[in-house]
Amino acid sequence: MSEENRERLKLKEEQKNPGAVMNNAWARAVTGSPGSGCLVNMISVLMVLGVILLIRACSQ
């Protein structure tokens, strides 16, 4: 499957299911693969920072 087909299917899924955006951003954040859009990259960075801050707050 080509990268274009994969992205097209992701966009179609995200339109049907708003939670798919969060799942895709989480998967990209965990695997470290860069997203194609700025919004996905920003969500990934914010999610990683949020987890780090949550762990830090709970450990003190």
mmCIF file of the C-alpha atoms, coordinates in Angstrom:
data_MODEL
# 
_entry.id   MODEL 
# 
loop_
_atom_site.group_PDB 
_atom_site.id 
_atom_site.type_symbol 
_atom_site.label_atom_id 
_atom_site.label_alt_id 
_atom_site.label_comp_id 
_atom_site.label_asym_id 
_atom_site.label_entity_id 
_atom_site.label_seq_id 
_atom_site.pdbx_PDB_ins_code 
_atom_site.Cartn_x 
_atom_site.Cartn_y 
_atom_site.Cartn_z 
_atom_site.occupancy 
_atom_site.B_iso_or_equiv 
_atom_site.pdbx_formal_charge 
_atom_site.auth_seq_id 
_atom_site.auth_comp_id 
_atom_site.auth_asym_id 
_atom_site.auth_atom_id 
_atom_site.pdbx_PDB_model_num 
ATOM 1  C CA . MET A 1 1  ? 0.000   0.000  0.000  1.00 0.00 ? 1  MET A CA 1 
ATOM 2  C CA . SER A 1 2  ? 1.431   3.355  -0.963 1.00 0.00 ? 2  SER A CA 1 
ATOM 3  C CA . GLU A 1 3  ? 1.909   6.194  1.475  1.00 0.00 ? 3  GLU A CA 1 
ATOM 4  C CA . GLU A 1 4  ? -0.726  8.263  -0.349 1.00 0.00 ? 4  GLU A CA 1 
ATOM 5  C CA . ASN A 1 5  ? -3.336  5.526  0.043  1.00 0.00 ? 5  ASN A CA 1 
ATOM 6  C CA . ARG A 1 6  ? -2.478  5.134  3.700  1.00 0.00 ? 6  ARG A CA 1 
ATOM 7  C CA . GLU A 1 7  ? -2.877  8.866  4.372  1.00 0.00 ? 7  GLU A CA 1 
ATOM 8  C CA . ARG A 1 8  ? -6.136  8.965  2.410  1.00 0.00 ? 8  ARG A CA 1 
ATOM 9  C CA . LEU A 1 9  ? -7.546  6.097  4.473  1.00 0.00 ? 9  LEU A CA 1 
ATOM 10 C CA . LYS A 1 10 ? -6.440  7.786  7.715  1.00 0.00 ? 10 LYS A CA 1 
ATOM 11 C CA . LEU A 1 11 ? -8.201  10.996 6.730  1.00 0.00 ? 11 LEU A CA 1 
ATOM 12 C CA . LYS A 1 12 ? -11.360 9.073  5.852  1.00 0.00 ? 12 LYS A CA 1 
ATOM 13 C CA . GLU A 1 13 ? -11.257 7.285  9.222  1.00 0.00 ? 13 GLU A CA 1 
ATOM 14 C CA . GLU A 1 14 ? -10.683 10.535 11.111 1.00 0.00 ? 14 GLU A CA 1 
ATOM 15 C CA . GLN A 1 15 ? -13.717 12.110 9.458  1.00 0.00 ? 15 GLN A CA 1 
ATOM 16 C CA . LYS A 1 16 ? -15.929 9.215  10.551 1.00 0.00 ? 16 LYS A CA 1 
ATOM 17 C CA . ASN A 1 17 ? -14.427 8.833  14.022 1.00 0.00 ? 17 ASN A CA 1 
ATOM 18 C CA . PRO A 1 18 ? -13.101 11.933 15.839 1.00 0.00 ? 18 PRO A CA 1 
ATOM 19 C CA . GLY A 1 19 ? -11.317 9.699  18.354 1.00 0.00 ? 19 GLY A CA 1 
ATOM 20 C CA . ALA A 1 20 ? -9.116  8.399  15.571 1.00 0.00 ? 20 ALA A CA 1 
ATOM 21 C CA . VAL A 1 21 ? -7.189  11.685 15.572 1.00 0.00 ? 21 VAL A CA 1 
ATOM 22 C CA . MET A 1 22 ? -6.204  11.092 19.194 1.00 0.00 ? 22 MET A CA 1 
ATOM 23 C CA . ASN A 1 23 ? -5.298  7.453  18.504 1.00 0.00 ? 23 ASN A CA 1 
ATOM 24 C CA . ASN A 1 24 ? -3.147  8.361  15.511 1.00 0.00 ? 24 ASN A CA 1 
ATOM 25 C CA . ALA A 1 25 ? -1.415  11.154 17.420 1.00 0.00 ? 25 ALA A CA 1 
ATOM 26 C CA . TRP A 1 26 ? -0.757  8.813  20.356 1.00 0.00 ? 26 TRP A CA 1 
ATOM 27 C CA . ALA A 1 27 ? 0.640   6.125  18.057 1.00 0.00 ? 27 ALA A CA 1 
ATOM 28 C CA . ARG A 1 28 ? 2.946   8.624  16.378 1.00 0.00 ? 28 ARG A CA 1 
ATOM 29 C CA . ALA A 1 29 ? 4.097   9.978  19.744 1.00 0.00 ? 29 ALA A CA 1 
ATOM 30 C CA . VAL A 1 30 ? 4.889   6.514  21.081 1.00 0.00 ? 30 VAL A CA 1 
ATOM 31 C CA . THR A 1 31 ? 6.686   5.293  17.967 1.00 0.00 ? 31 THR A CA 1 
ATOM 32 C CA . GLY A 1 32 ? 8.440   8.595  17.347 1.00 0.00 ? 32 GLY A CA 1 
ATOM 33 C CA . SER A 1 33 ? 7.379   8.764  13.715 1.00 0.00 ? 33 SER A CA 1 
ATOM 34 C CA . PRO A 1 34 ? 6.802   12.303 12.490 1.00 0.00 ? 34 PRO A CA 1 
ATOM 35 C CA . GLY A 1 35 ? 3.358   13.256 11.333 1.00 0.00 ? 35 GLY A CA 1 
ATOM 36 C CA . SER A 1 36 ? 2.510   14.812 8.042  1.00 0.00 ? 36 SER A CA 1 
ATOM 37 C CA . GLY A 1 37 ? 0.686   17.752 9.578  1.00 0.00 ? 37 GLY A CA 1 
ATOM 38 C CA . CYS A 1 38 ? 1.666   20.403 12.051 1.00 0.00 ? 38 CYS A CA 1 
ATOM 39 C CA . LEU A 1 39 ? -1.382  19.757 14.235 1.00 0.00 ? 39 LEU A CA 1 
ATOM 40 C CA . VAL A 1 40 ? -0.539  16.072 14.642 1.00 0.00 ? 40 VAL A CA 1 
ATOM 41 C CA . ASN A 1 41 ? 3.037   16.946 15.589 1.00 0.00 ? 41 ASN A CA 1 
ATOM 42 C CA . MET A 1 42 ? 1.878   19.508 18.160 1.00 0.00 ? 42 MET A CA 1 
ATOM 43 C CA . ILE A 1 43 ? -0.607  17.067 19.716 1.00 0.00 ? 43 ILE A CA 1 
ATOM 44 C CA . SER A 1 44 ? 2.107   14.412 19.911 1.00 0.00 ? 44 SER A CA 1 
ATOM 45 C CA . VAL A 1 45 ? 4.521   16.748 21.676 1.00 0.00 ? 45 VAL A CA 1 
ATOM 46 C CA . LEU A 1 46 ? 1.838   17.967 24.089 1.00 0.00 ? 46 LEU A CA 1 
ATOM 47 C CA . MET A 1 47 ? 0.781   14.422 24.932 1.00 0.00 ? 47 MET A CA 1 
ATOM 48 C CA . VAL A 1 48 ? 4.346   13.348 25.714 1.00 0.00 ? 48 VAL A CA 1 
ATOM 49 C CA . LEU A 1 49 ? 4.910   16.449 27.850 1.00 0.00 ? 49 LEU A CA 1 
ATOM 50 C CA . GLY A 1 50 ? 1.605   15.857 29.645 1.00 0.00 ? 50 GLY A CA 1 
ATOM 51 C CA . VAL A 1 51 ? 2.565   12.301 30.547 1.00 0.00 ? 51 VAL A CA 1 
ATOM 52 C CA . ILE A 1 52 ? 5.980   13.419 31.791 1.00 0.00 ? 52 ILE A CA 1 
ATOM 53 C CA . LEU A 1 53 ? 4.442   16.180 33.912 1.00 0.00 ? 53 LEU A CA 1 
ATOM 54 C CA . LEU A 1 54 ? 1.814   13.803 35.298 1.00 0.00 ? 54 LEU A CA 1 
ATOM 55 C CA . ILE A 1 55 ? 4.451   11.267 36.327 1.00 0.00 ? 55 ILE A CA 1 
ATOM 56 C CA . ARG A 1 56 ? 6.593   13.990 37.856 1.00 0.00 ? 56 ARG A CA 1 
ATOM 57 C CA . ALA A 1 57 ? 3.651   15.449 39.815 1.00 0.00 ? 57 ALA A CA 1 
ATOM 58 C CA . CYS A 1 58 ? 2.571   12.047 41.129 1.00 0.00 ? 58 CYS A CA 1 
ATOM 59 C CA . SER A 1 59 ? 6.067   11.071 42.230 1.00 0.00 ? 59 SER A CA 1 
ATOM 60 C CA . GLN A 1 60 ? 6.506   14.088 44.503 1.00 0.00 ? 60 GLN A CA 1 
# 
